[in-house]
Amino acid sequence: MSEPTTNQRQPALPGLDAEATAVVGIGLGLTGLALGLRPRLAPATLALTALAAALFRNPRRIPPDESRTVFAIADGRIQGVREVYEHRFVHSDCLRLTTVIGPLDVPICRAPVAGRVAYIEQVRGDYRPLRDPQAPERNQRLYIGIETAWGPLLLSIIAAPLGRWLRCETTQGATLAAGTRIASVRFGGQVDLYIQRDVIEPQVTPGDRTLAGQSRLGAVVA
């Protein structure tokens, strides 16, 4: 099975975003300059270059061929699974599965299932700490609603105060395969997945680590 793709620029450096090419090039140039002028500084510039490259990681992800599996949207850690009413797109009682993305986690968000993008809304807001109970409704955030063969689901991607980088990388009406890249949120964030509670049987618990496009969040039972 081939990796889901979008219309984005192809990376010049395997495993890294296209934006990393300039960052790594500048860093290596500074390292070379330091070797010629101040050799003692070269390890520091090389370490900073490696750290910068790590923040632009784009690992190859190929989801298993499982049409009734809901995959992780982001690399991170499951914070909670709770029942809520979702009023923006699903308009139903839902399970909300929350994943917290750390500052050094891969920043790429991927479609959890195959479907069609039916709703996109990007909201400017505050930059509160994610531990603030009001952060999901007050911070800068991106909503992506997906229609599937078994019903709608909504993703809410929330920016953390450190990076303030949240970018939508899909379009309304786009047809997605599971694992397709749909957004990026650098330097930490949070992703809430809203899905009708009678549709999914969760397969994660708080504290579990996830890999976008590979870890299983749940099984579709509807």
C-alpha positions in Angstrom: 0.0 0.0 0.0 1.4 3.4 -1.0 1.6 6.3 1.4 -1.3 8.8 1.2 -0.2 12.0 -0.4 -1.3 15.6 -0.9 -0.4 18.4 -3.3 2.4 19.7 -1.1 6.0 20.2 -2.2 8.1 17.1 -2.0 10.9 17.2 0.6 14.4 17.6 -0.8 15.7 15.8 2.3 14.1 12.4 3.0 12.2 12.3 6.2 12.0 16.1 6.6 9.6 18.8 5.5 10.5 20.9 2.5 10.9 23.9 4.8 13.8 22.0 6.5 16.1 22.3 3.4 16.9 26.0 4.0 17.2 25.5 7.8 19.6 22.6 7.5 21.5 24.4 4.7 22.0 27.5 6.8 23.0 25.4 9.8 25.6 23.4 8.0 26.9 26.6 6.4 27.4 28.1 9.9 29.0 25.0 11.1 31.5 25.1 8.3 32.2 28.7 9.0 32.7 28.0 12.7 35.1 25.2 11.8 37.2 27.7 9.9 37.0 30.6 12.3 36.1 29.3 15.8 36.3 25.4 15.9 35.1 25.3 19.5 31.7 26.7 18.3 31.2 24.0 15.6 29.7 21.4 17.9 27.1 23.9 19.2 26.0 25.0 15.7 25.9 21.4 14.6 23.7 20.5 17.6 21.4 23.4 16.9 21.1 22.4 13.3 20.2 18.8 14.3 17.5 20.2 16.8 16.1 22.4 14.0 15.9 19.5 11.6 14.1 17.4 14.3 11.4 20.0 14.5 10.7 19.6 10.8 10.5 15.7 10.8 8.2 14.2 8.2 8.5 10.4 8.6 7.0 8.1 6.1 3.8 6.6 7.5 1.7 3.9 5.8 -1.4 3.0 7.7 -2.4 -0.7 7.8 -5.2 -1.6 5.3 -8.0 -1.6 7.9 -11.1 0.2 6.7 -12.9 -0.1 10.0 -10.0 1.3 12.1 -9.7 4.9 13.4 -6.1 5.8 13.4 -4.2 8.4 15.5 -4.3 11.9 14.1 -1.0 13.0 15.7 2.1 11.8 17.4 1.6 12.4 21.1 0.0 11.1 24.3 -3.6 10.3 24.9 -4.9 12.7 27.6 -8.5 11.5 27.9 -11.6 9.8 26.5 -14.9 11.4 27.5 -18.5 11.7 26.4 -19.6 15.2 25.2 -22.2 16.7 22.9 -20.6 18.1 19.7 -22.6 21.0 18.3 -20.4 22.4 15.5 -20.4 19.6 12.9 -21.4 16.2 14.2 -24.5 17.5 16.2 -24.6 14.4 18.3 -23.5 12.8 21.5 -19.8 12.0 20.9 -16.7 10.5 22.4 -13.9 13.0 22.5 -10.5 11.5 22.3 -7.8 14.0 23.2 -4.2 13.7 22.1 -1.5 16.1 23.5 1.4 16.8 21.1 4.7 17.6 22.8 7.0 20.4 21.6 9.4 17.9 20.1 6.9 15.5 18.7 6.4 15.2 14.9 4.1 18.2 14.1 2.1 16.6 11.3 -1.6 15.7 11.7 -3.1 13.0 9.5 -6.6 11.9 8.6 -7.8 9.2 11.0 -10.0 7.6 8.4 -10.9 7.7 4.7 -13.6 10.2 3.8 -14.4 13.6 2.3 -13.6 17.0 3.9 -17.0 18.6 4.4 -16.1 21.4 6.8 -13.1 23.6 7.6 -12.9 26.5 10.0 -9.8 28.2 11.3 -10.3 30.4 14.4 -7.9 33.0 15.8 -7.7 33.1 19.5 -5.6 33.1 22.7 -2.5 31.2 23.5 -3.4 29.7 26.9 -1.6 26.8 28.4 -3.2 23.5 27.2 -3.8 22.6 30.9 -6.3 25.5 31.0 -9.8 24.0 30.8 -10.8 26.9 28.5 -7.9 26.4 26.0 -9.9 24.1 23.6 -12.5 26.9 23.1 -10.3 30.0 23.5 -7.0 29.2 21.8 -6.1 29.5 18.1 -7.6 26.3 16.6 -8.5 24.6 13.3 -11.7 22.5 12.8 -11.8 19.8 10.1 -15.1 17.9 9.6 -14.9 14.6 7.6 -17.8 12.7 6.2 -17.3 8.9 6.1 -19.2 5.9 5.0 -20.5 5.5 8.5 -21.1 9.1 9.6 -19.4 12.4 10.4 -16.4 13.1 12.6 -14.7 16.4 13.7 -11.1 17.2 14.4 -10.2 20.2 16.5 -6.5 21.0 16.3 -5.4 23.5 19.0 -2.2 25.5 19.1 0.0 25.6 22.2 1.3 28.9 23.4 5.0 28.2 22.6 5.0 27.9 18.8 1.8 29.6 17.6 2.1 27.7 14.3 -1.1 26.0 13.1 -1.6 25.4 9.4 -4.4 23.7 7.4 -3.0 21.5 4.6 -6.2 20.2 3.0 -9.2 21.8 1.3 -13.0 21.5 1.6 -14.2 18.8 -0.7 -10.9 16.9 -0.7 -11.1 13.1 -0.7 -8.8 11.7 1.9 -7.3 8.3 2.5 -6.5 7.3 6.1 -3.1 8.7 6.9 -3.3 11.7 4.5 -1.5 14.7 5.8 -4.1 17.4 6.6 -2.4 19.9 9.0 0.7 20.8 11.0 1.0 22.3 14.5 4.6 23.0 15.5 6.1 23.2 19.0 3.2 21.4 20.7 -0.6 21.4 20.5 -3.7 19.3 21.1 -6.0 17.3 18.9 -9.5 16.4 19.9 -11.4 13.8 17.8 -15.2 13.9 18.1 -17.0 10.8 16.9 -20.5 9.5 17.6 -20.3 7.4 20.7 -22.2 4.4 19.3 -19.9 4.3 16.3 -16.5 3.6 17.9 -15.1 1.2 20.4 -12.0 3.0 21.9 -8.7 1.0 21.9 -6.7 3.6 23.9 -6.5 4.8 27.5 -5.0 8.0 29.0 -1.2 7.9 29.0 -0.9 5.8 25.8 1.6 7.0 23.2 0.4 7.4 19.6 1.9 7.6 16.1 -0.1 9.5 13.5 -1.4 7.2 10.8 -0.3 4.0 12.5 -1.6 3.8 16.1 -5.2 2.5 16.5 -7.5 4.8 18.4 -10.5 2.6 18.0 -12.6 0.2 15.9 -15.7 1.2 14.0 -18.6 -0.9 15.3 -21.6 0.9 13.7 
